[in-house]
Amino acid sequence: MDDPSTVAALRRLPAVGILLEDPGLAVAISDHGRPLVTRAVRAALEAARARIRAGEPADVGPAEVLAALRALDTPSLRRVINATGVVLHTNLGRAPLAEEAWAAAEAVAQGYSSLELDLDAGTRGDRHSHTDALLADLLGTDGGLVFNNCAGATFLMLAALCRGREVIVARGELVEIGGGFRVPDVLRESGAELVEVGTTNKVYVRDYAAAITERTGAILHVHRSNFALVGFTHEPELAELATLARERGLPLLADLGSGLLATDTELGPAAPHMASEPRPKEALAAGADLVAFSGDKLLGGPQAGILAGRRGLLIQAKAHPLARALRADKMTLAALEATLRLYRDGHARKIPTVRDLAVSPAALELRARGLAQALRSALPPAVGVELVDGESVPGGGSLPLCRLPTRLVLVGPAGPEGRALAEALRAGEPAVVSRVVQDRVALDVRTIPDEALPEVARRVAEAWPAGAREVCP
C-alpha cells in the first residue's frame, strides 16, 4: 500500500480530461485524433505513477504526452542498421534484399499482378510458375515449389509423401531449430513415423539398410546447420544414401536448411570457410530426390521455403491440402524471382548476403578507416575511436564453426559508458545495433554498407552525449 507522501504525489497528477484540454495538445489532437492522444495521455500518466511509486519525482504535461504519442505512433517493425557483423541476424530479419528484389516486391504490392494469371493465354495461371523454371535452371533439376518457410516446406514434404509410413533418420540429425521446433516433432505432426538409426556420433549405410521395412516411406537426411559434431564421428555421404534408396525403391529426402547457391568464385575470401555447407544443386546431383531449403538465409532472398527435385514428387506435394495453407504470397514470390534471376545472370554479388560474405579484407579495412574518420570528425576529441581485428559470423543458424576475419571500430571508453552508448544507439532513428566487446561499443563494418557509414557516424554522435549523461555525474 502506498505511503501518505506517495498518495499525495499521485493525487497531484492532472486528470486525463484536464490534459486533453491543454492548448499544447491541440495540434496533436488535430493531426492524430482525440482517441490516440487520449491513449498517449494515459500512457504518460501511467509512466509517471510508476516513477512516483519508485520514489522519483514525476509530473505530466504536454511534453510528456507528446513523447508518449511519438512512442505510440512509431512503428514497432522498422529499419535497423546492423553493425554486429552477423550477416544473417535472425533477430534483425536475416537476409536484407537486393535492390532488384525489393523493387520487384514493391511493384507487385502497389497494384494488381499476374500472380495466378497466364497473360499469354488469358487463363488462370500457377503462382509457382514464376520461380519454377529458374529453380530448374539453377539447380539442374525438374523444378521447384515455394512455400512460406523451410520448416513449412519440410513439413509439407513429409505429410505429402510419408503420412502413415516410416521415415528413417540418423539419430545425430534430430536437430532443434530456432524457437524450440524439433525435427521429431515436425515428423510426428506430419503423420510420418520416425525411425532413428545409428548413434549420436556415428551412423553407417548399413544402419539405414537394416531399418528398411515394407512400411518405410523414405530416407530423410537433415543437415545439422546450427551445430557441429566433431571428433570420433562418421556419417555416410549423400550419394551412398541415394544408392541405397534407389536399390530399395525409396525416395531420398533432404532438409538442407540454409540453401547456399553462390559459387566459390562469388563467395570470394569466404569460400574456404564455407566448404562444409551443402549446396542444393550438389545434393540433387548426388542423388537426393527432393531437397528443402530456405530463401532468406544463405540464398539471400525473402523468407521462403523451397522444395526442388523430381517432378513427380513435386506434383504430390503441390496437390496436398497443406500446400495452400503454406503457400508464399505475391511479394515473396516477386522478391525471390528477382533474387534467383541475379544468380542466373551472374550478378550474385548484388545480393547483400553474398556481398557481405564475400567482401575482401582490403575493402573491410577501407570501410573501417572511413567510418573511424567520420566518427572522429563527429565526436569530441576525448571520445576514443580505435580500429581492431575481429571476427564476423554468417548467422541465421548456419555454419556454426565459421569465423570470418573482419575489422571492428571501437568507440568510447570501456565500462558503463559503452553499455549506455549501445542502448542509446538502439533507441534512435534509425536504430543501430552494435556489439559490445569488453564493455566498449564495437561496430563491425562487414554488415554496414558503404552508403550507411555517414548515418552510423551521425547516430553515434547523437547517442554519445545521451550515453555519457546516463553514467556521468
N, C-alpha and C positions, 0 to 999 in steps of 0.2 A: 504494500500500500504506500502511496506517495506521502512524503512528509509535508508539513504545512508550507514550507518555502517553495517546494516544487509545485504544490497545488496552486499557490499564489501566482507563480510564473506561468503556469499553464493557463490560468484564467485571464492573464493579461494579453494572451494571443488574440488577435482580431477574429471576428466571426467570418464565415465564408461570404455571407451577403455583404458585409461591410467592405471586404476586399474587392468583391466584384464591382462595387460602385466607385472604386478608386479611379480617378481620371488617368492615372498612369497605366491602366489596363484597357483603356477604351480602344486604342488601335489594335491591340492583340485580340480583343473580342470581335472587332470588325473583320480582321484578317482570318481568324481561326474559328470563330463561332463561340457562343457562350458555353456550350456543353464541354468543349475541350479545355477552355480556360478554367472552368469550374473544377475539372479533374486536376488541373495544374495547381489551383489554389489548395485543394485538399491534400495533394501530394506534398506541397510546401509546408502546410500546417503539420502533417504527419511527421515530416523530417524534423521540424522544429520541436515537436513534442518529444521525439526520441533524443534529441540533443539535450533538452532540458532535463529529462529523466537520467541522462548520463552525467549530469552536473555541469553542463556547459551553458553559457548564455545563448539565447536564441530569440529572434523576432522574425516576423514575416511581413514583408511589404511588397510593392510591385517588383522590385529587383529579384527577390526570391521566387516569386510566382513566375516571372519571365524565364528564370533559369530552369524551373521545373517544366515550363511549357516547351522550352528548347529540347529538354530530355525526352519529353513525350512525342515531340514532332520529329525527332531524329530516328531514321530507320535503324532497326536492330541489325539487319544484314546490310553491310556497307563495305566499301572498298578499304583494303588494308595493304600497306606496303610491307612485304615480307623481307625483313633484314636478318632472319635467323640462319640462312644458309641451308635450311631443309627444303629441298627442291619441291617435293610433293608433301606439303604440310597438311595433314588431314584436317586439323582444326581451322586452317585458313582456306579450305576449299580445294585442296590438291592442285591439279594442273590448271594454270591460267591458260586461256585460249589464245591461239594465234589470231592476228588481226583479221585474217580471211575467215576464220571460224566464227568470231563474234559478229562480224559484219553479215555473214550468212544467216545467223540466228536472228539478228535484228531485222533483216529484210523480210523473213517469213513471219516475224512477230508483229510487224506493222500492218499487216492486212491478210488477205486470203493467200493460199498457196496450193501447189499441186501435190499436196500430201498424199492423197489417195485418188488422184485423177490422172489417167493417161491422156496427156494433152494431144498426142498424135491421133489416137483412136476416138477420143471424146467419151471414153467409157471409164468405169471405176478402175482405179489402179491399186497398187500394192505399196504400202509405206516402206516395206523392206527393200523395194527395188532401187531406192536412192543410194544404198550402200552395198547392195549385193554384188554387183559386178566389180566394184572397187576392191572389195574384200577378196573376191575370187582372183583378181589380178595380182594383188599384193601378196597373197598367201599361197598361190599356186594350188587352189582347191576349187570345189564346186560353187562356193558362195558362202553367204553368212546372213544371220539374223541379228537384230539389235533389240535389246531389252533395257530395263531401267538401271540395272547394275549387275556386276558379275555374280553376286550371290543369287540374284533372281534368275540369271541365265543358267547357273549350275542347278538350281532347284528345278527349273523347268526341264532341263535335260534329263535329270533323274526321274522326274514324275512322268514325262512322256515316254521314256524308253525302258524304265526299270520298275515301275509300280508293281508291287506284288511279287517281285523277284529279288534274288540276292545280288548284291554288288560287292565285289572283292576290293578291299583297300588295305594297303600296308599300315600296320599299327603306328609307325612313325610319321604317317601323313595325316593323322586325325587331328588336324590343327584347330585352334580357336582364332578367329579373325576379330577385327575391331568390334567393339560393342558387346562382346561376350558371345557372339554367334559361333557355334561349333559345327564342324563337318558332320559328326554323328547325328546332331540334331537336325541338320538340313536333310540328311539321308532319311532319317526316321519320318520327318514330316512329308517328304516326297512320296512316301508309300513304299520305298525300297527297303530291303532288309540288309543291314550291314554285316559283312563277314570280314573280320580282321585276320590278317596273316602276318607272319614274321614277328620279330621283337621290335622294341622301340628303336634300336640302333642297327639292326641287321635284318634284311629280307632278301630272299632269293626267288628266282623264277620258279623253282620247284615248289616254293610255298604257295604261289598263286595256282600252279597246276594242281596241287593236291586239294585245293579248296573248291575246285570247279565241280558242280553237280548239275543235274538236269534242271535245277531251279535258278542257276546262275543267269543273270541278265546282262552283266557287263563287268569288265575290269575297269576300275577307276584309279587314275593317278592324280594326286593332289600335290602341287608344288608348295613346298614349305617356304612361302615368300617372306614371312615375318620372323623366322628364327632359323637357326642352322644347327645341324648335327655334325660334330667334328670328332675326330679320334678314331675309335675302333668301330667303324661303320661299314656297311655295304648295302647297296641297292641296285637292282638291275637297270640297264639302260632302257629308255622308252622303246627302242627298236626291238629289244628282246621280248618285252611285253607284247608288242604288236605281233611278233611272230607267233607267240603262244595264243593270242586272241584269234588270229586268222586260223590257226590249226584247229581250234575248238569252235569256230563259228560264232565268236562273240565280238561285240563292239568294244574298242578301247577308247575310253573317255578320259579327257584330261582337263582339270581345272588348273590353269596356268597362273591365275592371279593378275599380274601387272600388265602383260601384253606388250612386250618390247618389240617394236617394229624397226627402229633405227638400226642402220648398219654400223659396223665398227668405224668405217670412214666418217659417217655422220656424227658418231659419238666422240670422235677425236681422242683427246687425252683421257677421257673417261672409259674408253672401251676396255682396257685391260682390267679395270676394277669391276666390270660388269659381265665378265666372261661366264659366270655361273648362272646368269639369269636366262631362263628358257625363252626362246622366240616362238610364237605361234607357227610361223612358216616352217621352222625346223622340226617342231613337234609333229606337224602334219606330214612332213616329208619322211619322218622316222616311222610313220605308220599309225599315228592316232587317227581315229575315225571322226572324232568331234572334239573340238577344244573350246573352252570358255575362258575369256579374259576381259579385263577392264578397259574402258575407254578413257578414263580420267587419271590413270596412273602413268606408267612409263610411256604409254602411247601418246599422251599429251593432249587428249581431246576432252569432250564433256563427259559427265558421269553417264556411263552406259555399261551394259554387259553384252558381250558379243559372243555368239555361237558361230563357229565356222567349221566346215568339213564336208562330209559326204551329203549329196543332195537328198538321198532317201531319208537319212536321219533328220535332216533339217526340215523336211516336209512333215515328219512325225511330230517334231517339236512345235512347228508352226500351227499344226492342227489341234494341239492340245488346248482345252479351255483356258488354262492359265496364261497362254500366250497373249491374250487380250488384256488380262489384268496387269501383266508385266511389261507391256509394250512401251516403247520410247515415244516421246511427244515430238512435234514438228521442229521445235527449236533444237532439241538434242540431235535429231537426225540431220538437220541443216549444218550444225556445227561439226558433227562427226564426218559428214560427207566432205566438207571443206578441208578438214584435217587430213583425211585419207587422200584427198587429191594432192595435198602438199607432199606427202610421201611418194605418191605415184609419179609426180612431176619432178622429183629430185630436189625439193625445197624443204626438206625436213628441218633444216636449221632455222626456218622461220617459226617453228613451233617452240614456244618458250621453254617447255620442259627439256627438249633436245638441246636448245641453245644454252640453257643454264648448266646442263650436264657437260656439254662439250666445250665450254669457254676455256681458253688457253691460260696458262699461268701468266703470260705476258699481259693479256687483256685484264686479268684479275688485278695485277699489280697496277696497271694504268688506272683502272677504275678506283682502286683503293686510294691511290695518290690524289686523284681528282676529288674524291669525297673528303679526304683529310684536308686538302687545301680549302675547299668550300667551308668546312667546319671551322677551321682556324680563322677564316675571314668573318664568320658569322658569330663566333663566341668570344667572350672576354679572354685576354691573353692567359689569365691564370687557369683556365679550364684546359686540362691536358688532353691532347689528341695524339694517339700513338698507333702505329701500324705493326701488327704481329702476324706470324703464321698461325693458321688454324686448320680445322677440318670441317667440311660440309658432308651431309648425308643425303642420299636420294629421297628417303622418307616414304610415306604412303604405304607402309607395311611391305616394302620391297628391299632386297639386298641388305639384310641386317648387318653383315660384316663389312660392307663397303664404306670406305672413308676417302673422300676426295680432298686433296690439298687445296687450301683457299687462303685468302688474306682477310684479316679482321681489322676493323678500325675501332680502337678502344677510346671511349670518351669519358672524361671526368675522373675524379678520384675513386678509389675503392671504398666500399662501406655503404652506409645508409644512403648517401647521395646517389650512388649508382642505382640502387634499387628504386629510389624515388624517381629518378630520371626515366627508368624503364616504364614505370607506372604512368608517368606524365605523357610519355610518347604514345602509349596505348590510348590515352584519353582524348587526344587531339583529333584534328581532321586534316588530312587523312590519318588514321591511326598507323603508327609504325610499331611493328612487333619485332623486338630485338632479342638477342641473347644476353645473359648476364654471366660473364666469365670472371671468376674471382672478385665478385661484387662490383664489377665495372660493366657498363653498357658496352656490348660488343656488336658491331654492325658487320655482318658477313656480306661482302659485296657480290658473292656468287648469285644471289637471288634478288639483287637490286639492279634493274636495268639502267643503262646509262641515262635515259631520259628522266629517271626518277631521282637521280643524285641531288639536283638542286632542291627538290621537295624535302628530301630527307634532311639536308642541311638546315633548311628553314624550320622544319619541325623540331629538330634538336635545339636550335636557337630559341624557339618559342617555349620548349619544355624545360630547358635548363633552369631559368630563374624560378619556375614553379617548383621544380625538384629541389633546388637549393634552399628555397624558403621553407620547404616542408621539414628539412632536417637541421637547418642552421638557425641560431638564435637571432 
